[in-house]
Amino acid sequence: MHILMDVSAGTSNFPVAFTAVYAVGFIAAVVFGSIAWYNSKRPAGWEDKNRPDFVPEVKPEETPGIGKPK
């Protein structure tokens, strides 16, 4: 019984925060990449496919990055 308590009380060498940052970053990259892909021109064979409802439509600006923010 004392062995189990010693094992559970010890610190772990596994970097949980480091792994969590990579997991959250990967999920964010997939989400933003999916939004960008669905709002871009469709590759060959995907021209007639509709954008899913959960992906927001991003309208391009006439002059992006020029002038005052709207």
Biopython code that builds the backbone (N, CA, C, O; Angstrom):
import numpy as np
from Bio.PDB.StructureBuilder import StructureBuilder

atoms = [
    (1, "MET", "N", (0.821, -1.191, 0.000)),
    (1, "MET", "CA", (0.000, 0.000, 0.000)),
    (1, "MET", "C", (0.864, 1.253, 0.000)),
    (1, "MET", "O", (0.543, 2.236, -0.668)),
    (2, "HIS", "N", (1.961, 1.215, 0.751)),
    (2, "HIS", "CA", (2.841, 2.377, 0.815)),
    (2, "HIS", "C", (3.523, 2.641, -0.530)),
    (2, "HIS", "O", (3.834, 3.784, -0.865)),
    (3, "ILE", "N", (3.748, 1.580, -1.286)),
    (3, "ILE", "CA", (4.385, 1.746, -2.595)),
    (3, "ILE", "C", (3.465, 2.526, -3.532)),
    (3, "ILE", "O", (3.923, 3.410, -4.256)),
    (4, "LEU", "N", (2.182, 2.207, -3.522)),
    (4, "LEU", "CA", (1.229, 2.920, -4.379)),
    (4, "LEU", "C", (1.124, 4.381, -3.984)),
    (4, "LEU", "O", (1.003, 5.246, -4.852)),
    (5, "MET", "N", (1.167, 4.671, -2.702)),
    (5, "MET", "CA", (1.086, 6.053, -2.247)),
    (5, "MET", "C", (2.351, 6.820, -2.652)),
    (5, "MET", "O", (2.278, 7.996, -3.008)),
    (6, "ASP", "N", (3.505, 6.155, -2.596)),
    (6, "ASP", "CA", (4.744, 6.810, -2.994)),
    (6, "ASP", "C", (4.753, 7.110, -4.492)),
    (6, "ASP", "O", (5.223, 8.167, -4.913)),
    (7, "VAL", "N", (4.243, 6.195, -5.284)),
    (7, "VAL", "CA", (4.212, 6.387, -6.732)),
    (7, "VAL", "C", (3.270, 7.528, -7.095)),
    (7, "VAL", "O", (3.604, 8.348, -7.949)),
    (8, "SER", "N", (2.114, 7.595, -6.471)),
    (8, "SER", "CA", (1.145, 8.636, -6.801)),
    (8, "SER", "C", (1.567, 10.000, -6.270)),
    (8, "SER", "O", (1.168, 11.021, -6.831)),
    (9, "ALA", "N", (2.349, 10.046, -5.224)),
    (9, "ALA", "CA", (2.792, 11.314, -4.655)),
    (9, "ALA", "C", (3.986, 11.890, -5.391)),
    (9, "ALA", "O", (4.265, 13.082, -5.267)),
    (10, "GLY", "N", (4.693, 11.078, -6.148)),
    (10, "GLY", "CA", (5.881, 11.541, -6.871)),
    (10, "GLY", "C", (5.505, 12.424, -8.048)),
    (10, "GLY", "O", (4.379, 12.381, -8.543)),
    (11, "THR", "N", (6.460, 13.218, -8.483)),
    (11, "THR", "CA", (6.208, 14.083, -9.635)),
    (11, "THR", "C", (6.434, 13.303, -10.918)),
    (11, "THR", "O", (7.242, 12.376, -10.970)),
    (12, "SER", "N", (5.724, 13.685, -11.920)),
    (12, "SER", "CA", (5.813, 13.017, -13.211)),
    (12, "SER", "C", (6.841, 13.714, -14.089)),
    (12, "SER", "O", (6.982, 14.936, -14.039)),
    (13, "ASN", "N", (7.545, 12.951, -14.879)),
    (13, "ASN", "CA", (8.501, 13.512, -15.819)),
    (13, "ASN", "C", (7.857, 13.828, -17.163)),
    (13, "ASN", "O", (8.509, 14.382, -18.048)),
    (14, "PHE", "N", (6.591, 13.481, -17.321)),
    (14, "PHE", "CA", (5.878, 13.722, -18.576)),
    (14, "PHE", "C", (5.461, 15.186, -18.645)),
    (14, "PHE", "O", (4.768, 15.659, -17.744)),
    (15, "PRO", "N", (5.862, 15.924, -19.688)),
    (15, "PRO", "CA", (5.539, 17.353, -19.781)),
    (15, "PRO", "C", (4.107, 17.581, -20.275)),
    (15, "PRO", "O", (3.873, 17.716, -21.476)),
    (16, "VAL", "N", (3.175, 17.621, -19.363)),
    (16, "VAL", "CA", (1.754, 17.738, -19.703)),
    (16, "VAL", "C", (1.466, 19.081, -20.376)),
    (16, "VAL", "O", (0.769, 19.120, -21.389)),
    (17, "ALA", "N", (1.988, 20.173, -19.834)),
    (17, "ALA", "CA", (1.722, 21.491, -20.409)),
    (17, "ALA", "C", (2.296, 21.585, -21.821)),
    (17, "ALA", "O", (1.653, 22.137, -22.714)),
    (18, "PHE", "N", (3.475, 21.061, -22.026)),
    (18, "PHE", "CA", (4.120, 21.072, -23.344)),
    (18, "PHE", "C", (3.274, 20.318, -24.358)),
    (18, "PHE", "O", (3.080, 20.788, -25.479)),
    (19, "THR", "N", (2.773, 19.161, -23.973)),
    (19, "THR", "CA", (1.940, 18.351, -24.855)),
    (19, "THR", "C", (0.598, 19.024, -25.116)),
    (19, "THR", "O", (0.079, 18.959, -26.230)),
    (20, "ALA", "N", (0.037, 19.666, -24.106)),
    (20, "ALA", "CA", (-1.248, 20.349, -24.265)),
    (20, "ALA", "C", (-1.131, 21.509, -25.253)),
    (20, "ALA", "O", (-2.041, 21.735, -26.050)),
    (21, "VAL", "N", (-0.029, 22.238, -25.207)),
    (21, "VAL", "CA", (0.173, 23.345, -26.144)),
    (21, "VAL", "C", (0.205, 22.819, -27.575)),
    (21, "VAL", "O", (-0.406, 23.413, -28.464)),
    (22, "TYR", "N", (0.901, 21.727, -27.805)),
    (22, "TYR", "CA", (0.954, 21.155, -29.143)),
    (22, "TYR", "C", (-0.413, 20.624, -29.577)),
    (22, "TYR", "O", (-0.779, 20.769, -30.744)),
    (23, "ALA", "N", (-1.158, 20.027, -28.687)),
    (23, "ALA", "CA", (-2.483, 19.499, -29.036)),
    (23, "ALA", "C", (-3.437, 20.635, -29.399)),
    (23, "ALA", "O", (-4.150, 20.555, -30.399)),
    (24, "VAL", "N", (-3.450, 21.689, -28.591)),
    (24, "VAL", "CA", (-4.325, 22.830, -28.877)),
    (24, "VAL", "C", (-3.888, 23.512, -30.173)),
    (24, "VAL", "O", (-4.737, 23.928, -30.961)),
    (25, "GLY", "N", (-2.596, 23.634, -30.404)),
    (25, "GLY", "CA", (-2.096, 24.237, -31.634)),
    (25, "GLY", "C", (-2.471, 23.429, -32.861)),
    (25, "GLY", "O", (-2.820, 23.997, -33.896)),
    (26, "PHE", "N", (-2.404, 22.121, -32.758)),
    (26, "PHE", "CA", (-2.786, 21.270, -33.883)),
    (26, "PHE", "C", (-4.270, 21.412, -34.199)),
    (26, "PHE", "O", (-4.656, 21.513, -35.364)),
    (27, "ILE", "N", (-5.095, 21.421, -33.165)),
    (27, "ILE", "CA", (-6.541, 21.580, -33.373)),
    (27, "ILE", "C", (-6.844, 22.934, -34.006)),
    (27, "ILE", "O", (-7.673, 23.021, -34.912)),
    (28, "ALA", "N", (-6.179, 23.996, -33.537)),
    (28, "ALA", "CA", (-6.384, 25.327, -34.113)),
    (28, "ALA", "C", (-5.949, 25.361, -35.574)),
    (28, "ALA", "O", (-6.626, 25.967, -36.404)),
    (29, "ALA", "N", (-4.836, 24.724, -35.896)),
    (29, "ALA", "CA", (-4.361, 24.696, -37.277)),
    (29, "ALA", "C", (-5.343, 23.968, -38.184)),
    (29, "ALA", "O", (-5.574, 24.395, -39.315)),
    (30, "VAL", "N", (-5.913, 22.890, -37.707)),
    (30, "VAL", "CA", (-6.890, 22.145, -38.505)),
    (30, "VAL", "C", (-8.147, 22.977, -38.727)),
    (30, "VAL", "O", (-8.686, 23.002, -39.834)),
    (31, "VAL", "N", (-8.621, 23.661, -37.676)),
    (31, "VAL", "CA", (-9.836, 24.479, -37.797)),
    (31, "VAL", "C", (-9.607, 25.635, -38.766)),
    (31, "VAL", "O", (-10.398, 25.831, -39.688)),
    (32, "PHE", "N", (-8.531, 26.406, -38.570)),
    (32, "PHE", "CA", (-8.278, 27.547, -39.446)),
    (32, "PHE", "C", (-7.952, 27.101, -40.867)),
    (32, "PHE", "O", (-8.337, 27.772, -41.825)),
    (33, "GLY", "N", (-7.263, 26.005, -41.018)),
    (33, "GLY", "CA", (-6.977, 25.473, -42.343)),
    (33, "GLY", "C", (-8.238, 25.024, -43.066)),
    (33, "GLY", "O", (-8.368, 25.221, -44.275)),
    (34, "SER", "N", (-9.163, 24.424, -42.335)),
    (34, "SER", "CA", (-10.429, 24.004, -42.940)),
    (34, "SER", "C", (-11.251, 25.201, -43.390)),
    (34, "SER", "O", (-11.841, 25.182, -44.471)),
    (35, "ILE", "N", (-11.293, 26.246, -42.561)),
    (35, "ILE", "CA", (-12.026, 27.454, -42.941)),
    (35, "ILE", "C", (-11.405, 28.069, -44.191)),
    (35, "ILE", "O", (-12.126, 28.465, -45.107)),
    (36, "ALA", "N", (-10.092, 28.154, -44.241)),
    (36, "ALA", "CA", (-9.419, 28.726, -45.407)),
    (36, "ALA", "C", (-9.644, 27.870, -46.646)),
    (36, "ALA", "O", (-9.869, 28.407, -47.730)),
    (37, "TRP", "N", (-9.589, 26.561, -46.505)),
    (37, "TRP", "CA", (-9.755, 25.681, -47.659)),
    (37, "TRP", "C", (-11.171, 25.759, -48.211)),
    (37, "TRP", "O", (-11.364, 25.820, -49.426)),
    (38, "TYR", "N", (-12.167, 25.756, -47.320)),
    (38, "TYR", "CA", (-13.552, 25.795, -47.785)),
    (38, "TYR", "C", (-13.908, 27.145, -48.397)),
    (38, "TYR", "O", (-14.835, 27.222, -49.203)),
    (39, "ASN", "N", (-13.195, 28.209, -48.036)),
    (39, "ASN", "CA", (-13.484, 29.523, -48.598)),
    (39, "ASN", "C", (-12.603, 29.855, -49.797)),
    (39, "ASN", "O", (-12.730, 30.941, -50.362)),
    (40, "SER", "N", (-11.728, 28.964, -50.192)),
    (40, "SER", "CA", (-10.863, 29.207, -51.348)),
    (40, "SER", "C", (-11.495, 28.583, -52.589)),
    (40, "SER", "O", (-12.579, 28.002, -52.532)),
    (41, "LYS", "N", (-10.796, 28.717, -53.700)),
    (41, "LYS", "CA", (-11.257, 28.043, -54.914)),
    (41, "LYS", "C", (-11.144, 26.544, -54.688)),
    (41, "LYS", "O", (-10.215, 26.069, -54.036)),
    (42, "ARG", "N", (-12.089, 25.818, -55.229)),
    (42, "ARG", "CA", (-12.104, 24.378, -55.024)),
    (42, "ARG", "C", (-11.094, 23.689, -55.943)),
    (42, "ARG", "O", (-10.934, 24.084, -57.098)),
    (43, "PRO", "N", (-10.421, 22.673, -55.438)),
    (43, "PRO", "CA", (-9.525, 21.901, -56.302)),
    (43, "PRO", "C", (-10.317, 21.098, -57.333)),
    (43, "PRO", "O", (-11.542, 21.000, -57.248)),
    (44, "ALA", "N", (-9.621, 20.537, -58.289)),
    (44, "ALA", "CA", (-10.272, 19.757, -59.340)),
    (44, "ALA", "C", (-11.097, 18.629, -58.727)),
    (44, "ALA", "O", (-10.610, 17.872, -57.887)),
    (45, "GLY", "N", (-12.330, 18.529, -59.153)),
    (45, "GLY", "CA", (-13.237, 17.502, -58.641)),
    (45, "GLY", "C", (-14.110, 17.973, -57.493)),
    (45, "GLY", "O", (-15.059, 17.282, -57.121)),
    (46, "TRP", "N", (-13.811, 19.146, -56.918)),
    (46, "TRP", "CA", (-14.583, 19.662, -55.787)),
    (46, "TRP", "C", (-15.363, 20.927, -56.155)),
    (46, "TRP", "O", (-15.933, 21.567, -55.272)),
    (47, "GLU", "N", (-15.400, 21.300, -57.429)),
    (47, "GLU", "CA", (-16.015, 22.563, -57.832)),
    (47, "GLU", "C", (-17.498, 22.642, -57.487)),
    (47, "GLU", "O", (-17.995, 23.712, -57.137)),
    (48, "ASP", "N", (-18.207, 21.521, -57.582)),
    (48, "ASP", "CA", (-19.652, 21.539, -57.373)),
    (48, "ASP", "C", (-20.060, 21.233, -55.931)),
    (48, "ASP", "O", (-21.253, 21.129, -55.645)),
    (49, "LYS", "N", (-19.116, 21.091, -55.034)),
    (49, "LYS", "CA", (-19.430, 20.775, -53.638)),
    (49, "LYS", "C", (-19.785, 22.049, -52.882)),
    (49, "LYS", "O", (-19.208, 23.108, -53.128)),
    (50, "ASN", "N", (-20.727, 21.940, -51.970)),
    (50, "ASN", "CA", (-21.139, 23.083, -51.151)),
    (50, "ASN", "C", (-20.294, 23.177, -49.894)),
    (50, "ASN", "O", (-19.768, 22.180, -49.399)),
    (51, "ARG", "N", (-20.177, 24.391, -49.394)),
    (51, "ARG", "CA", (-19.455, 24.621, -48.138)),
    (51, "ARG", "C", (-20.346, 24.135, -46.984)),
    (51, "ARG", "O", (-21.550, 24.392, -47.003)),
    (52, "PRO", "N", (-19.790, 23.446, -45.985)),
    (52, "PRO", "CA", (-20.593, 23.011, -44.847)),
    (52, "PRO", "C", (-21.168, 24.215, -44.076)),
    (52, "PRO", "O", (-20.601, 25.307, -44.113)),
    (53, "ASP", "N", (-22.279, 24.008, -43.392)),
    (53, "ASP", "CA", (-22.942, 25.089, -42.653)),
    (53, "ASP", "C", (-22.102, 25.625, -41.500)),
    (53, "ASP", "O", (-22.223, 26.800, -41.152)),
    (54, "PHE", "N", (-21.257, 24.795, -40.902)),
    (54, "PHE", "CA", (-20.497, 25.232, -39.735)),
    (54, "PHE", "C", (-19.265, 26.055, -40.102)),
    (54, "PHE", "O", (-18.609, 26.593, -39.210)),
    (55, "VAL", "N", (-18.935, 26.168, -41.381)),
    (55, "VAL", "CA", (-17.783, 26.958, -41.820)),
    (55, "VAL", "C", (-18.271, 28.351, -42.205)),
    (55, "VAL", "O", (-19.097, 28.472, -43.109)),
    (56, "PRO", "N", (-17.787, 29.404, -41.550)),
    (56, "PRO", "CA", (-18.251, 30.756, -41.883)),
    (56, "PRO", "C", (-17.722, 31.197, -43.250)),
    (56, "PRO", "O", (-16.622, 30.824, -43.657)),
    (57, "GLU", "N", (-18.529, 31.995, -43.944)),
    (57, "GLU", "CA", (-18.099, 32.509, -45.238)),
    (57, "GLU", "C", (-17.277, 33.774, -45.011)),
    (57, "GLU", "O", (-17.724, 34.705, -44.341)),
    (58, "VAL", "N", (-16.089, 33.795, -45.570)),
    (58, "VAL", "CA", (-15.194, 34.941, -45.433)),
    (58, "VAL", "C", (-15.171, 35.662, -46.771)),
    (58, "VAL", "O", (-14.731, 35.109, -47.779)),
    (59, "LYS", "N", (-15.652, 36.911, -46.771)),
    (59, "LYS", "CA", (-15.683, 37.675, -48.009)),
    (59, "LYS", "C", (-14.379, 38.455, -48.150)),
    (59, "LYS", "O", (-13.944, 39.107, -47.201)),
    (60, "PRO", "N", (-13.755, 38.394, -49.318)),
    (60, "PRO", "CA", (-12.494, 39.128, -49.500)),
    (60, "PRO", "C", (-12.741, 40.636, -49.561)),
    (60, "PRO", "O", (-13.770, 41.094, -50.057)),
    (61, "GLU", "N", (-11.770, 41.395, -49.045)),
    (61, "GLU", "CA", (-11.866, 42.847, -49.091)),
    (61, "GLU", "C", (-11.314, 43.341, -50.417)),
    (61, "GLU", "O", (-10.487, 42.676, -51.041)),
    (62, "GLU", "N", (-11.780, 44.518, -50.848)),
    (62, "GLU", "CA", (-11.317, 45.076, -52.106)),
    (62, "GLU", "C", (-9.839, 45.441, -52.039)),
    (62, "GLU", "O", (-9.072, 45.137, -52.953)),
    (63, "THR", "N", (-9.449, 46.096, -50.949)),
    (63, "THR", "CA", (-8.055, 46.495, -50.763)),
    (63, "THR", "C", (-7.617, 46.072, -49.371)),
    (63, "THR", "O", (-7.624, 46.895, -48.455)),
    (64, "PRO", "N", (-7.238, 44.819, -49.185)),
    (64, "PRO", "CA", (-6.865, 44.355, -47.851)),
    (64, "PRO", "C", (-5.565, 45.004, -47.365)),
    (64, "PRO", "O", (-4.577, 45.072, -48.096)),
    (65, "GLY", "N", (-5.588, 45.471, -46.133)),
    (65, "GLY", "CA", (-4.385, 46.025, -45.527)),
    (65, "GLY", "C", (-4.115, 47.463, -45.894)),
    (65, "GLY", "O", (-3.109, 48.015, -45.448)),
    (66, "ILE", "N", (-4.970, 48.108, -46.692)),
    (66, "ILE", "CA", (-4.766, 49.503, -47.080)),
    (66, "ILE", "C", (-5.877, 50.345, -46.480)),
    (66, "ILE", "O", (-7.052, 49.986, -46.560)),
    (67, "GLY", "N", (-5.507, 51.455, -45.885)),
    (67, "GLY", "CA", (-6.499, 52.372, -45.332)),
    (67, "GLY", "C", (-6.778, 52.098, -43.872)),
    (67, "GLY", "O", (-6.068, 51.334, -43.219)),
    (68, "LYS", "N", (-7.825, 52.735, -43.369)),
    (68, "LYS", "CA", (-8.215, 52.595, -41.969)),
    (68, "LYS", "C", (-9.018, 51.323, -41.752)),
    (68, "LYS", "O", (-9.754, 50.892, -42.641)),
    (69, "PRO", "N", (-8.881, 50.718, -40.576)),
    (69, "PRO", "CA", (-9.696, 49.515, -40.293)),
    (69, "PRO", "C", (-11.180, 49.856, -40.242)),
    (69, "PRO", "O", (-11.564, 50.951, -39.831)),
    (70, "LYS", "N", (-11.992, 48.923, -40.655)),
    (70, "LYS", "CA", (-13.444, 49.139, -40.655)),
    (70, "LYS", "C", (-14.044, 48.687, -39.358)),
    (70, "LYS", "O", (-15.256, 48.789, -39.170)),
]
sb = StructureBuilder()
sb.init_structure("model")
sb.init_model(0)
sb.init_chain("A")
sb.init_seg("    ")
for serial, (resi, resn, name, xyz) in enumerate(atoms, 1):
    if name == "N":
        sb.init_residue(resn, " ", resi, " ")
    sb.init_atom(name, np.array(xyz, "f"), 0.0, 1.0, " ", f" {name:<3s}", serial, name[0])
structure = sb.get_structure()
